[in-house]
Amino acid sequence: MSRRDFFKATGLVAAGAVGGPALLGGLKKAQAAPMAAPAWDSMFSACDMCFNKCGLIARVENGVIKKLDPNPKFLKSRGMLCARGNAGLDQVYDPDRLKHPLLRKGARGEGKWQRIPWDEAIDMAAQKMEEVRKKYTPCGHLFSAGTDLHSQFVGRFAEVYGSFNVTSHESLCLVSGNRAFLDTYGEVPFPDVLNSKYIVMAGANRFEALVTPDSIDLMTAIRENGCKLVTLDPRYTKTAALSDEWYPIRPGSDMAFMLALAHVIIGEKLYDPQWIEEKTYGLEQLAEHVKQYTPGFAAEECGIPAEDITRMARELAAAAPAAMIYPGRRTSDYEDSTQIRRSFAIVNGLLGNWDRPGGLLAARQVGLKGVSYDAPWYDENQDDRIDAHKVPMMFEHEGSFLVTRDSVLAEDPYPIKGWFVYKTNPMGTAPNRKKTIEMMNKMDFVTVVDIAMSDTAWYADLVLPSQSYLERTDPCAGLQGSVACACVVKRDPLIKSLYESRSLFDIMKGIAGKMDLGEYFDFTIEEFRKKQTREIPEALEVMDRDGVYYNPSKVYGIYEGRIYKTLSKKVELYNQRYEQMGLDPMPIYTPPTKVPKNQFRLVLGRDAAVTQTSTINNKLLNEFNPTNTLWLNTEAAGKLGIADGDLVEVTSPVGRQELKAEVTDRIRKDTVYMLSGYNTLSTMQTLSHANGASINELLDDDYDTITGNASMHTTFVTVTRKVA
């Protein structure tokens, strides 16, 4: 609508022609027309386009969702809804959406499918799982799930089926950071960016890779509250553009910078001595350890001037405890990612910012309770997970997809021949796509439950269409929103399910019933919710009224009178458990491998409109990023004879891809970057198939040596101009 059309529609053009006084008089005399009742129903839900789960209100007209709006009462997202949240509408009505159960009829990846009825699909899934269990023991079956309110039912099924082998998407992106902070503080913190006065953000990009409320609160903090923001990133991101200072740090050198900060803070005694004495363990050992990591040393490693490192250390300490090294989220960087993130945690410990305004906060109670069950025991089974003892500190509930994949390929220590996958797409999210294909080819039977024909589904045997989050009944979920809130959400269907889609819970219940495991799924989601909220019985009614439930709790001072869940019962600057396990109790810096001549380090990152592979085929979001490009430094491109927009070939040790170059000064000379999710193999992803380049085809499959977290920044590539 043009500006003039808008005025016509509101009657202001005609009224304005009369003149000012006449307009005022006319408005006074006009009779207000009676307000017509809205034609739509307003219904609460929570977004599922990424992990944030922001509250929303849907407008539903005659059984059709017309629009998604933010829920103003949802504090975690500050009453807002991002582009991805608005585009959730297109996920429901995507013409490429899976509509019926499909059985593979040709070779894997050939794209030949037969539509089958649901009863046959459930029977087949149960039969194949039973065959695997009898032939290879229950641990011969792998279960993988993404972040979703139904994902817990995948874990529940795996346990009653008898398999220890469960992996999550998080093992590809964030477990090394969780491990580092958990082993320092006894729990994983939530940053109070809103009230912070000084933030160093390394390896995070909060104005593009959105996290609620951090992304929103950070804007408020720097624009209204006087917070200073320093960004360390090899790319000039949107976060860098809005920072007070940006340093294009050498990739892999973050630890040197952090240990140099510790060197200055300890050497100049810029810490709170009472805090250090009462709340931390290991200052003496740390002080001796960081003597070698001078600002001059760090400057040589990371490319940040020594005087700036010294100044930042002093400024951080002066702003403490309302200051922080932002803990980040995606931490899948290098083979020593846990120790890199430990260096982040240690500097925060020196700042004394734990459990205090503007620092790192503890989790708050939301009131939800678990729903217990007693899983059967299978005597004829393997002793442990297939990836057990291959990295020292893996989270068992997350696993390590990369370690598991290697173990499956080697059948070490036993074979896995069945795979059940829900709402995750390892073919599009795990590095070294060829190796994932090889893994799938080792399987006797693969079942995928998803809303779209992802690349993982494309290579599966049986594909089952999932409901969208706007069509199903979900369990309650507790969410932490830093200083904003701790809350509970649930989802109810806004419309009837389209096509033949079913919820994951109904699918699991159906398969369990065919395998004499039905007693473990003998309930409804509504009954499950009542058990979850047994200590907050008012919560369900409040969520029906407001779309969210808040359980009032302390924000700061939660640890008053409490001990930390560490061996010393304090914040561990020196980690005693690591020492007992033969690991370095403090981070020891190892310089990153130098970029080979005529090559580049490939790094990845997120965009506000991209969630891994799940949003690339969304037509509303695709308008923002129709394809991906290779960020290539202007000077480096000139030496290679590459101009902006040229088609280039990118080659790594594990693959090759083609895409257009984006020649820019916004990236280091030794580094290149591209968005993930493009060039899917599935032809049923019409917007992303054969479009741009797949970063997963290029990334090598290194992983963090402590947790098994994927190391996404260790791949070197060559870039050459394609000649027509």
ZIHUCOR-V198336 format. One record per residue. RES is the residue in one small letter. OMEGA is omega in degrees with one decimal (* if undefined). NEAR is the number of other C-alpha atoms within 10 Angstrom. Layout:
RES_OMEGA_NEAR / RES_OMEGA_NEAR
//
This chain:
m_177.1_7 / s_179.9_7 / r_-178.8_8 / r_177.4_11 / d_178.0_11 / f_179.9_12 / f_176.7_15 / k_-177.0_13 / a_-179.2_11 / t_178.9_11 / g_-174.0_11 / l_178.6_13 / v_-179.7_14 / a_-179.5_12 / a_-178.4_17 / g_-179.9_14 / a_-178.9_10 / v_-177.6_12 / g_-173.5_10 / g_-177.6_11 / p_178.9_10 / a_178.9_13 / l_-179.4_16 / l_180.0_13 / g_179.6_10 / g_-180.0_13 / l_-179.7_12 / k_-174.8_9 / k_-174.6_9 / a_176.9_8 / q_-179.5_8 / a_177.2_7 / a_179.2_6 / p_-179.0_6 / m_176.6_6 / a_177.5_6 / a_179.5_6 / p_-177.1_9 / a_-176.1_10 / w_169.7_16 / d_175.4_14 / s_-173.9_17 / m_-179.4_20 / f_169.1_26 / s_176.3_26 / a_-174.7_24 / c_176.8_23 / d_179.9_19 / m_168.9_22 / c_-174.3_18 / f_-171.4_14 / n_177.5_20 / k_-178.8_21 / c_-179.0_28 / g_180.0_30 / l_173.3_27 / i_-178.8_21 / a_170.6_23 / r_-176.4_20 / v_-177.7_18 / e_177.4_15 / n_177.0_10 / g_179.9_12 / v_177.0_13 / i_-176.8_21 / k_-175.5_12 / k_174.5_16 / l_179.3_22 / d_176.8_18 / p_173.6_23 / n_-176.4_24 / p_-180.0_16 / k_-177.2_16 / f_-171.8_23 / l_-176.9_21 / k_177.3_25 / s_177.2_27 / r_177.9_20 / g_-177.7_16 / m_176.3_20 / l_-173.5_21 / c_-179.5_16 / a_179.5_14 / r_178.9_21 / g_176.9_23 / n_-176.7_19 / a_174.7_20 / g_176.3_23 / l_-176.6_19 / d_175.5_18 / q_-179.4_22 / v_-172.1_18 / y_178.0_14 / d_179.0_15 / p_178.5_13 / d_-175.9_17 / r_174.8_23 / l_-173.9_24 / k_-174.4_20 / h_171.1_19 / p_-177.1_24 / l_177.7_22 / l_179.5_19 / r_179.9_20 / k_179.2_13 / g_175.9_12 / a_178.0_12 / r_178.6_16 / g_-178.8_18 / e_176.5_14 / g_177.3_15 / k_-173.0_13 / w_174.5_16 / q_175.7_12 / r_179.4_13 / i_178.6_14 / p_-176.3_11 / w_-177.5_19 / d_176.9_11 / e_-180.0_11 / a_178.7_21 / i_178.1_21 / d_-177.6_15 / m_179.6_17 / a_179.5_22 / a_-179.4_18 / q_-179.1_15 / k_176.5_16 / m_179.0_24 / e_178.5_19 / e_179.0_16 / v_-177.6_21 / r_-178.7_22 / k_-175.0_12 / k_-171.4_10 / y_-173.1_19 / t_-179.6_21 / p_-179.6_27 / c_174.4_29 / g_179.0_27 / h_178.8_28 / l_177.6_24 / f_-179.0_23 / s_-178.6_25 / a_174.4_26 / g_-179.1_20 / t_-174.8_17 / d_-178.8_18 / l_176.4_19 / h_-174.2_22 / s_179.5_17 / q_-179.5_15 / f_171.5_19 / v_177.4_20 / g_178.7_21 / r_179.5_16 / f_-179.5_21 / a_-177.6_22 / e_-179.4_20 / v_172.9_20 / y_176.1_23 / g_-176.9_23 / s_172.3_23 / f_-169.2_27 / n_178.4_28 / v_175.5_27 / t_177.8_24 / s_176.0_24 / h_-175.6_22 / e_179.4_20 / s_176.0_25 / l_-169.6_28 / c_-168.7_20 / l_-171.3_20 / v_179.1_27 / s_175.7_38 / g_177.1_27 / n_-179.9_23 / r_-175.5_23 / a_-178.2_26 / f_175.8_24 / l_-177.7_18 / d_176.7_24 / t_-174.4_26 / y_-176.0_23 / g_172.9_20 / e_-178.3_18 / v_-172.2_19 / p_173.9_20 / f_-173.7_22 / p_177.0_28 / d_-175.5_28 / v_-177.1_30 / l_-174.6_26 / n_179.6_22 / s_179.2_29 / k_-178.7_25 / y_-178.1_29 / i_168.8_25 / v_-177.4_22 / m_180.0_22 / a_178.1_20 / g_174.6_23 / a_-174.0_23 / n_-166.7_27 / r_177.8_24 / f_173.5_21 / e_174.5_17 / a_-166.2_19 / l_171.8_22 / v_178.9_22 / t_3.7_23 / p_-171.0_26 / d_-175.7_24 / s_-178.9_19 / i_-178.8_19 / d_179.3_22 / l_177.7_24 / m_177.9_18 / t_-177.0_16 / a_-174.9_22 / i_-176.9_22 / r_-173.5_12 / e_-172.6_10 / n_175.3_14 / g_178.3_13 / c_174.2_25 / k_-178.9_20 / l_176.4_21 / v_-178.2_21 / t_173.7_27 / l_-175.7_26 / d_177.6_23 / p_177.1_24 / r_172.6_25 / y_-176.8_20 / t_174.1_21 / k_175.6_14 / t_177.1_24 / a_-177.2_24 / a_-178.6_12 / l_-179.3_17 / s_173.2_19 / d_178.9_12 / e_174.8_13 / w_177.2_22 / y_177.4_18 / p_-172.9_18 / i_174.9_22 / r_-178.6_19 / p_177.9_26 / g_-176.4_24 / s_-177.6_20 / d_-177.5_23 / m_178.9_26 / a_178.4_27 / f_-176.8_27 / m_-179.5_27 / l_175.2_28 / a_173.2_26 / l_178.6_29 / a_178.2_32 / h_-177.9_25 / v_-176.8_24 / i_179.9_21 / i_-176.4_20 / g_-179.8_14 / e_179.1_11 / k_-178.5_11 / l_-178.7_19 / y_176.1_21 / d_-174.4_14 / p_179.3_12 / q_177.2_10 / w_-177.7_14 / i_-178.0_19 / e_-172.9_12 / e_-167.5_10 / k_-174.8_18 / t_177.1_23 / y_169.9_23 / g_-178.9_19 / l_-177.6_17 / e_179.2_11 / q_-179.8_13 / l_-179.8_20 / a_178.9_17 / e_-176.3_12 / h_-172.7_17 / v_177.1_22 / k_-177.6_15 / q_-173.2_14 / y_-178.9_22 / t_173.5_20 / p_177.2_27 / g_177.0_16 / f_-178.2_14 / a_179.9_24 / a_178.3_21 / e_-176.5_14 / e_-170.0_20 / c_176.5_22 / g_176.9_14 / i_-176.8_20 / p_-177.4_14 / a_-178.5_19 / e_176.9_12 / d_177.4_12 / i_179.0_21 / t_179.7_19 / r_-179.9_14 / m_177.3_17 / a_180.0_24 / r_-179.9_18 / e_176.2_16 / l_-177.7_25 / a_179.7_26 / a_-180.0_16 / a_-176.9_18 / a_5.7_25 / p_178.5_26 / a_-179.8_26 / a_-177.0_31 / m_157.4_32 / i_-174.8_25 / y_-174.3_23 / p_178.2_26 / g_174.7_20 / r_177.9_18 / r_-175.7_20 / t_-177.4_25 / s_-172.3_28 / d_-170.5_27 / y_-177.8_24 / e_173.5_24 / d_-175.4_25 / s_179.6_29 / t_-179.7_30 / q_174.3_25 / i_-179.2_26 / r_172.8_23 / r_178.2_29 / s_173.4_29 / f_-176.3_29 / a_-178.1_29 / i_178.5_28 / v_175.6_24 / n_176.9_27 / g_178.0_27 / l_179.0_27 / l_178.2_28 / g_-172.0_27 / n_-175.7_24 / w_172.7_27 / d_-176.4_22 / r_-177.8_22 / p_178.6_23 / g_-179.4_27 / g_180.0_30 / l_-173.0_31 / l_176.2_24 / a_176.4_24 / a_178.8_19 / r_-179.1_23 / q_175.5_16 / v_174.6_21 / g_178.5_20 / l_177.1_21 / k_177.4_16 / g_177.2_11 / v_-171.1_11 / s_174.7_7 / y_179.4_11 / d_-178.9_8 / a_177.8_15 / p_177.2_12 / w_-179.2_11 / y_-178.8_13 / d_-179.4_9 / e_-178.0_13 / n_176.6_16 / q_-178.1_18 / d_-173.2_10 / d_176.2_13 / r_178.8_19 / i_179.9_27 / d_-177.0_24 / a_172.4_20 / h_179.0_10 / k_164.5_16 / v_-167.5_16 / p_-171.3_15 / m_176.5_17 / m_171.3_23 / f_-175.3_17 / e_-179.1_15 / h_176.5_13 / e_-175.6_20 / g_172.3_28 / s_-177.9_30 / f_-176.3_24 / l_177.3_26 / v_177.5_22 / t_-179.2_25 / r_177.2_19 / d_-178.3_17 / s_177.1_20 / v_-178.7_24 / l_-179.2_18 / a_-172.8_13 / e_-176.0_15 / d_7.5_13 / p_179.5_14 / y_-178.2_16 / p_167.1_19 / i_-173.7_29 / k_176.2_25 / g_-178.2_25 / w_174.8_23 / f_-174.1_21 / v_177.4_25 / y_172.4_24 / k_169.0_22 / t_-171.0_24 / n_-177.6_23 / p_177.8_27 / m_-178.1_25 / g_-177.0_26 / t_-179.5_23 / a_177.3_24 / p_178.7_26 / n_-176.5_23 / r_-179.9_24 / k_-179.3_15 / k_176.2_20 / t_175.2_21 / i_178.4_17 / e_177.9_13 / m_-178.9_19 / m_178.4_24 / n_175.8_17 / k_-173.6_16 / m_171.1_21 / d_-177.5_16 / f_179.3_20 / v_176.4_25 / t_178.9_25 / v_172.9_27 / v_-178.1_26 / d_178.8_26 / i_-177.4_26 / a_177.9_26 / m_176.5_24 / s_176.6_28 / d_177.2_24 / t_176.3_25 / a_-178.7_29 / w_-179.0_25 / y_-176.9_26 / a_175.6_26 / d_-178.0_24 / l_-178.6_25 / v_-176.1_29 / l_-175.3_31 / p_-178.9_25 / s_170.8_29 / q_169.3_25 / s_-179.2_23 / y_-180.0_25 / l_-176.7_25 / e_-168.2_20 / r_174.6_20 / t_-175.6_20 / d_170.8_23 / p_173.0_20 / c_176.8_24 / a_174.9_18 / g_-178.4_18 / l_174.8_20 / q_-179.1_20 / g_179.6_23 / s_-179.0_24 / v_-174.3_26 / a_-172.5_19 / c_159.0_24 / a_-168.7_24 / c_177.1_24 / v_175.9_23 / v_171.6_27 / k_176.4_23 / r_172.1_23 / d_-178.0_18 / p_175.8_17 / l_179.1_22 / i_173.3_15 / k_-179.9_12 / s_177.2_17 / l_176.1_16 / y_-179.7_12 / e_-176.0_15 / s_177.9_23 / r_177.0_24 / s_176.3_22 / l_180.0_24 / f_179.3_22 / d_178.9_15 / i_178.7_20 / m_179.4_20 / k_178.9_22 / g_179.4_20 / i_179.3_24 / a_-179.8_21 / g_179.3_18 / k_-174.9_16 / m_-178.7_14 / d_176.3_10 / l_-174.4_19 / g_-178.9_16 / e_-177.9_11 / y_176.2_17 / f_-176.1_21 / d_179.6_11 / f_173.4_11 / t_177.0_13 / i_177.9_16 / e_177.4_15 / e_178.0_11 / f_178.7_16 / r_-178.8_22 / k_176.7_19 / k_178.1_17 / q_-174.0_19 / t_-175.5_20 / r_178.7_14 / e_174.5_12 / i_-172.5_16 / p_179.3_14 / e_-170.9_11 / a_-176.5_24 / l_178.7_21 / e_179.3_12 / v_178.9_14 / m_174.8_19 / d_-177.4_17 / r_-170.9_12 / d_-176.9_18 / g_-178.3_24 / v_177.7_24 / y_177.2_26 / y_174.8_20 / n_-174.7_16 / p_-178.9_13 / s_178.1_12 / k_175.7_14 / v_-178.7_19 / y_177.9_18 / g_179.5_14 / i_-176.7_16 / y_175.7_13 / e_-178.8_8 / g_179.5_6 / r_175.9_10 / i_178.7_13 / y_-176.9_17 / k_175.9_15 / t_-178.3_19 / l_-180.0_14 / s_-175.3_17 / k_177.0_15 / k_172.2_21 / v_-171.4_30 / e_170.6_27 / l_174.1_29 / y_-171.6_23 / n_-176.8_22 / q_179.4_20 / r_177.6_16 / y_-179.9_15 / e_179.7_12 / q_-178.0_10 / m_-179.3_11 / g_176.3_10 / l_178.5_14 / d_-178.2_15 / p_173.5_21 / m_-177.7_22 / p_175.4_25 / i_-174.1_17 / y_171.9_18 / t_-178.3_11 / p_177.3_14 / p_177.4_15 / t_-179.8_11 / k_178.5_12 / v_-179.8_15 / p_-179.7_12 / k_178.8_8 / n_176.4_13 / q_-179.1_16 / f_171.3_24 / r_179.4_21 / l_177.3_25 / v_178.6_22 / l_-179.7_15 / g_-174.6_18 / r_177.8_19 / d_-177.4_19 / a_-179.6_17 / a_-174.8_24 / v_171.7_27 / t_-179.1_18 / q_-178.4_19 / t_-169.6_22 / s_-178.4_20 / t_-176.2_22 / i_-177.6_27 / n_177.8_27 / n_-171.5_25 / k_178.7_17 / l_-179.6_19 / l_179.3_20 / n_177.8_16 / e_178.1_11 / f_-177.9_13 / n_-177.2_15 / p_177.6_16 / t_173.9_19 / n_179.1_23 / t_176.9_21 / l_173.6_26 / w_-177.7_25 / l_-178.1_28 / n_-175.1_21 / t_-178.6_20 / e_179.2_15 / a_179.0_19 / a_179.4_21 / g_179.1_13 / k_-179.4_9 / l_-179.0_13 / g_-177.3_11 / i_177.3_22 / a_178.4_17 / d_-179.6_16 / g_177.3_13 / d_172.8_17 / l_-178.7_20 / v_174.0_21 / e_178.5_20 / v_-175.3_23 / t_177.3_19 / s_177.4_19 / p_-175.1_13 / v_-178.2_18 / g_177.5_18 / r_179.7_18 / q_177.4_18 / e_174.9_21 / l_-179.2_22 / k_178.5_21 / a_170.5_25 / e_-175.3_23 / v_-170.1_22 / t_172.3_18 / d_-173.4_15 / r_179.2_16 / i_179.3_20 / r_-179.2_24 / k_-175.0_17 / d_-171.4_21 / t_171.7_22 / v_-173.6_25 / y_170.8_21 / m_174.9_23 / l_178.5_22 / s_171.0_23 / g_-174.0_26 / y_179.7_26 / n_177.3_27 / t_177.5_25 / l_-178.6_22 / s_177.6_21 / t_178.1_19 / m_167.8_20 / q_-165.1_22 / t_-178.2_16 / l_-176.8_19 / s_179.6_26 / h_178.6_20 / a_-179.0_15 / n_179.6_18 / g_-174.9_23 / a_175.2_28 / s_178.2_29 / i_-178.8_29 / n_174.0_25 / e_-175.4_23 / l_-172.9_24 / l_173.7_28 / d_-169.0_24 / d_171.9_21 / d_177.5_22 / y_179.1_28 / d_-173.0_24 / t_180.0_21 / i_-174.1_20 / t_-172.7_28 / g_174.9_30 / n_179.0_35 / a_176.2_32 / s_-170.4_26 / m_-174.1_25 / h_-177.7_21 / t_-175.4_22 / t_174.7_21 / f_-176.7_25 / v_169.1_24 / t_-178.9_19 / v_179.1_23 / t_179.0_17 / r_177.4_18 / k_179.7_14 / v_-177.7_8 / a_*_4
//
